[in-house]
């Protein structure tokens, strides 16, 4: 059995999962940074940067998705190394 192939497939799956799940949040941060619609500042009296809470929420979402992918990576590498150990 080609365990390297299965490891590669699993890693590709985890990578596409991370990228596709993070895409809306990365896009939201980009729109806030570029002041694109719907994040156009009309008036601001606050000392905090505009749309800071939305930007931080997107950042937290990206981090949670990353924290979800780490155990999948760990399990994949664990199984890969175990299969080599049993040979």
Residue, then its C-alpha position, 0 to 999 in steps of 0.5 A: x500500500x502506498x501510504x505516501x499517496x494517502x498522506x498526500x491526498x489527506x494533506x491536499x484535502x486539509x489544505x483545500x478545506x482551510x483555504x475554502x473555509x477562510x476565503x470569506x473571512x480573508x475577503x472581509x478583511x481585504x474589503x475593510x482594509x481597502x474600504x470597499x463596499x459595504x465597509x465604506x466609512x462615512x463618518x467616525x468620531x471614535x478613536x478606534x479604527x473603523x470596522x475594528x470589531x468586524x476585522x477582529x471577528x474575521x481574524x478570530x474565525x480564521x484562527x479557529x479554522x486553523x485550530x481545527x485543521x491542526x489535529x487533522x494534520x497531526x492525526x494524518x502524520x501520526x498514521x503515516x509514521x505508524x504505518x512506516x513503523x509497522x513495516 
